[in-house]
């Protein structure tokens, strides 16, 4: 809530690198939208893999592990949990599925956050869906087994009010549309983690809420690439940026830039680059790039420029597009009306 005090975000430094990252994310969003139209079967394959990776990585970050075959069976709902680790994995799976299916429709309120936390713990003997009743600490579990105290959050007795204030201010900023959503989302996540509103499960909830807010903003890369795995793979940077950004948070004397840079430049941009890499690999492996150009060709008007075709096939190389056009011309389906780098083409026989 401290980050949403009046004038605080406006005072934050925004570097040229951060502006470039936001611009790149906008470009990747456009590519993602085009790919969803052209290759839904490929995205379904990625979605299935991402659900398993997300469940596995987010729980593993918290020290919750299970054999890969058991995780896969749990995620696919082909078995029931038999121990505590599997109960936590099954709960994460269910909340993840809820967000995948309903993120746009769910009101962003403290009550819904409580409901998601309740569902996170529905297979557990202890009850979820309640704010913490004792003070807690943010800790980092290091690879050698040692624990480092990173932050002392808002006291338990102030937590309900803090969460109400956080959501009221965030929703106000979101609805005003004066602020870049890509900056508001990590800012909320930072404040959520500084409040640390639950006795347990705060890290998992923060990652689930991250997905929820990104979906509301129209960024759906987390549906196909596991953001949780990216966080796990860059864990040191994750904790380090949170530590730097939370220093002085209680006094509203902190800086958001380190966390913004990690969240947008490392995690989210990394996810889109991995999305581009994987879709390129999959389409190449299945010989689908030619098919992608042909599908796009059918949707173009009778007369079109080369650039029109290239724009709707962002993952296809220039030589591949030229080869497909050459084949179509040989088949009498298209004719080059005006040659050149951005040639004008005309469909024939229609």
N, C-alpha and C positions, 0 to 999 in steps of 0.2 A: 504493500500500500504506500510505502514511503516513496517509491519511484513515480507514483501517480499524483503526488502533491502538485499544486498549481505552479506551473512554470518550471518544474524540475526537468522534464524531458527536453524542453526548449533550450535548456542550458547545457545539454550534453554535446560533446564534440562529435562531429560526424566527419570522418576522413574521406578523402577521394577514393581510397580503396573500398570503404564501406558503400559509397555511392555506386561504385562500379559493380560490387557484388549484388546490390539490389537490382541494378539494370540487367545483369546477367540472369538473375533469377526470373525476372519478367520474361526474358527471351526463352528460357527453359520452360516456363509455363505454357507458352505458345506452342512449343514443340510437343510438349506432353499432350496438349489438347488435340493436335493433329494426329499424333500416334494413336490416341484412343479411338479416333474415328476409323483409322485405316487398319489397325492390327489388334482388335480386341482379344483374339485367341492368344496372342503372345503375352498380352498384359495379364490374362488370367493365369498363365503359367508363372509369371513373376509374382502375382498376388499370393498364390499358394505357397511359394517359397518364402515370401516376406513374412507371412503370418507365423510360420514356424520359427524363422530367425528372430523375429521381434519378441516372441514369447520366450524363446531360449535365452537371448541376450539380456533382456530387461530383468529377468529373474536371476540370471547368473551374475549380473552386476551386484546384486544384493546378496550373493553367496548361496543362492538357491539353485541346486543342480539336479539333473536326472539323466539317465542314458538317452542318447539321441532317438533311439527307436521308441522309447516310452513317450518322449516329448511329442514326436510325430503322431503317435497314436492318440495322445491326449488332445492335441490341437485338432485332429480330424474327428474327435469325439467317437473314437472306436474303442475306448476303454474308459474306466473310471479311476480316479486317484486312489492310491493305496497307502500313501504316507504324506507327511506334512509338505515336503517339497512339491509333490505332485498336486496337492490341494492348492498350493499357491500358484502353480503353473496353470491349472484349470481355471482358477479365478481370473488370472490375467487374460487368458484366452477369451473368456466370456465378455469381459469389459472391452477388450480390443475389438471383438466382433460387433458389440453394441455401437462403438464409435464408428467403425467402418460403415455400418448400415444407417446410422441415424444422426451423424454429427451435425448436419445442417438444420435438422428439426429440433434438436434438444436446446432448451433455453439455457443460457450460460449463467447459472445461479449457484450459490452455495449449496442449496438443497440438492441439485442434481449432482454436484461434486460428492456430496455425502452418499447419494444413492449409488454412484459408481464405486465408491470405496466399500460400501456394503456388499456390492456384488463381487468385488475383488476378494472378499473374505467369506463368501457364502459357503465354501467347502471347508472352512476352518472351524475348529471348536470355539474360538473366541469370536466375538461379534464385531463387525466393521460398521462403518457408517456413522461414527461418532467422533467429534473433535477430541483431541487429546485432553486428558484430565491430570497429567503430570508434565512437568517441564522436560524438554528433550534437547539433544545436541545433534548437529550435523557432523557426521564422521566420515572418514575415508578409510576403506579397507585396502591396505596395500598388498602387493603380491607376496611379500614376506610374512604376511599374517598380522603385521602391526596395525594399529588404529590411530589415526590422527584426528583430533577435534578441529573441525574447520570453522564452526560457527555456533553461537548460542542463539537460538531463535526466540520469537515472541513467547512470553510466558503463557502457560496453559489458560489461566483465567482471562486473558485478554484475546485469546484466539478467535472465539465466535465473532466478536466485534471487528477484529482485524480482517477476517474473511468477508464480512459484509461490506466493509469499507472498500476493500480491494475490488470486489466484483462491481460495486456501484460505480466506482471511479473508472474501472476498465471499460465497462459497458457504455458509460457516458462518452469516453474518449473514442470508442469504436463507432458509436452512432453519429458522433459529430463529423466524422470523416475528414478531420483536419490533420490527422496523423497517419503516417505510413503503417498499415497493418503489420508489415514485416518487422517493424520496430516495436509495436505494441505487444506482439505475441511473446517474444523473449523477455520483454520487460515484466509481463504478468508472471511468467514462469520463474523468473528470479525472485519476485516478491513472494510467490507461493512457497518457494523453497526457504526463504528467509523467515516466513511465518512458521513453516513446517507444522501444518495444522493437525496431523494425525500422530498417534503413538507409534505407528509403524506403517510402512507402505508409501511414504512420501515420495521417494525417488520414482517408484513405479507409477504413482499417480501423476507426477510431473511429466513423465514421458507420454502417458496416455492423454493428458490434457494438451500437451504440445500437438499431438496428432489432431485432436478435436478442433483446436483453434486454427491449425493450418488448413484443415478441410473447410472450415467456415470461410476462410479467406480465399478458397479456390485452389490451394496448392495440395495436390493429391499424390505427390511422389511417395509419401510414406505408405501408400496403399500397395506400392510395387517394390519399393526398396526399404529395407528395415532401417529406420532411423536409430532404433535401439542398438543394432549391431554397430552402426557407425559411432555411436557414443561409447560403446564398449571398446571398440578398436582405438579410440582417441581418448581414453579415460583420463590420462594425465592432463591433457588440455582442457577437458571438461571440468575437472575439479579445480584446476589452476585458474581458469577464467571465472568460475563461480566465486572462488576465494577473493580474487582481485576486485570483482564487481560488488561483492557484499561487504567489503571493508568500509565501515562508516555508515552502513545502511540504517541502523537504528536512529542516527542523527540526521538522516537524509543528506549525508555528506559523502556519498559513494559515487562511483562512475560506472555508467552502463556500457561503455565502449568495449572493454575486454570480453564481456558476455555477448554483446551484439556480434562482435567479430567471430567468436567461436560458433555461436548458434547459426548465423547466416553464412559465414564464409567457410567454416569447417564442416559442420554437420549438414546444413540444408543444401549448400552448393555441392558438397561432396555427394549427397544423395542424388542430385540431378545429373552429375557427371557419371555416377555409377549407373543410373538409369539409361543414359545415352550409350554408355559402353555396352551394357547388357542387351539392350534392344538391338544395337548394331550387330553384336555377336549372334544373337538368336536369328535375326532376319537373314544374316549371311548363311548361317548353318542350314537354314531351311530353304535357301534359294528364293526368299520372298521379296527381295528388293525390286526385282523386275515386276513382280505382281503388284507391289506397292505403287510403282510408277503407272502401271496400266490402269489400276483403280482410280488414281488421281486424274489420269488422262480422260477417263470416261466422264468425270464430274466437271471438267472444264468447259467453257463456252465454245462455240464453233470456231472462233478465232482466238488465239491466245499467244502470248509471248513465252519464250523459254523460261524467263524469270517466274512466270505464273506457276509453271510446273515445278520448278526448283523450290519455290516457296512452300508448296504443300507436300514436298518430299524432303524435309530437312535432314534426314539421316541417309540420304542416297547421294552418292558422289556424282559429279558432273559427267565423267565418262560413262557411267551407267545410264544416266538419263539420255545422253546423246545416242547411246547404243540402242536403247528402246525406241527412240524416235526414228532412228534409221530403219529399224525392223518394221515399224508401223508404216513408214513411207514405202518400203519395199512391198508391203502387203496392200498398198493402195488405200490406206486408211487416213493418211494425213499428207499434206503437201507443204513444203517450205515456201511461203509467199515472199518473205524478205529475209535474206541471209544476214549473218553477222553474229556478234557475241550474244545479243539478246534477240535472236531471230523471231520473226512472226510466222506462226504456223496456222494452217486451216484444216479442219477435219473434212474428210471426203465421204460421200455416200450417206450423209445424214442431214 
